[in-house]
Amino acid sequence: MFECSTLCDPYLNIFRGIIPPLGGTLDLSPILAFLVLNAFTSTAAALPAELPENGATPRSRSSPTMFTHLTTAKKKWMRRLHGNESKSSPGSI
C-alpha cells in the first residue's frame, strides 16, 4: 500500500551523508534528523503570526486595541517597544 521509506528516506539520506552507519548496521542519522526537525518546529512556533479576525481589516502597529488580549506585563512590554519606535526620529542620537 504505502511504505514509510518512500517518505522518510529522502530526508534521512541527507543525514546519512553526514553520519555514516556504524559497523554497517547501526544507523544514527535519525537522531540528528529528529533534532534538526525539532529545531525547525520550535523556531516556526516561536515566530509571531497574527491573522485578522473574520471580516476585520488588519490593525496598524500603533493601534491600542491590538493589546487588549495581553496580560498586564505583556502590555507594558509592548508599550515600551512601540513607544520607543514612535519617539525616536531618524536624525536624533
C-alpha positions in Angstrom: 0.0 0.0 0.0 2.3 2.8 1.2 5.8 2.4 2.6 7.3 4.8 5.1 10.7 4.5 3.3 9.4 6.4 0.3 8.6 9.4 2.5 11.4 9.1 5.1 14.4 8.0 3.1 14.9 11.2 1.1 15.1 13.2 4.3 17.2 10.7 6.2 19.7 10.4 3.3 20.7 14.0 3.9 21.9 13.0 7.4 23.3 9.6 6.3 25.8 11.5 4.3 26.9 13.3 7.5 26.8 10.4 9.9 27.6 7.1 8.2 26.2 3.8 9.7 28.4 2.4 12.5 29.5 -1.1 11.9 27.4 -1.2 8.7 24.1 -1.8 10.6 23.7 0.9 13.3 22.2 4.0 11.7 22.3 7.1 14.0 21.2 9.5 11.3 17.5 9.5 12.5 18.7 11.1 15.8 20.2 14.0 14.0 17.3 14.2 11.7 14.8 14.4 14.7 17.0 17.1 16.3 17.0 19.3 13.2 13.3 18.7 12.7 12.6 19.7 16.3 14.7 22.9 15.9 12.8 23.9 12.8 9.5 23.2 14.5 10.4 25.2 17.6 11.7 28.1 15.5 8.5 28.1 13.4 6.3 28.0 16.6 8.2 30.9 18.0 7.7 33.2 15.0 5.0 35.8 15.6 1.9 35.4 13.4 -1.2 37.4 13.6 -4.2 36.8 11.5 -7.0 39.4 11.2 -10.3 38.5 12.7 -13.1 37.3 10.3 -14.2 40.3 8.2 -11.8 42.7 10.0 -9.0 44.6 8.4 -5.5 44.2 9.8 -4.8 46.7 12.5 -1.9 49.2 12.5 1.0 48.6 14.7 0.2 51.6 16.9 -3.4 50.7 17.5 -4.2 50.5 21.2 -6.8 47.8 20.6 -4.1 45.5 19.4 -3.1 44.9 23.1 -6.5 44.0 24.6 -5.9 40.3 24.8 -2.5 40.6 26.5 -1.6 40.3 30.2 -0.5 43.4 32.1 3.2 42.5 31.8 2.9 41.9 28.1 1.0 45.2 27.6 3.8 47.1 29.4 6.5 45.4 27.3 4.6 46.1 24.0 4.1 49.8 25.1 7.8 50.0 25.7 8.6 48.6 22.3 6.1 50.6 20.4 6.8 53.8 22.5 10.4 53.7 21.5 9.6 53.4 17.8 7.3 56.4 17.8 9.5 58.7 20.0 12.8 58.1 18.2 13.4 60.0 15.0 15.9 59.1 12.2 18.1 62.1 12.8 18.3 62.0 16.6 21.0 60.3 18.5 
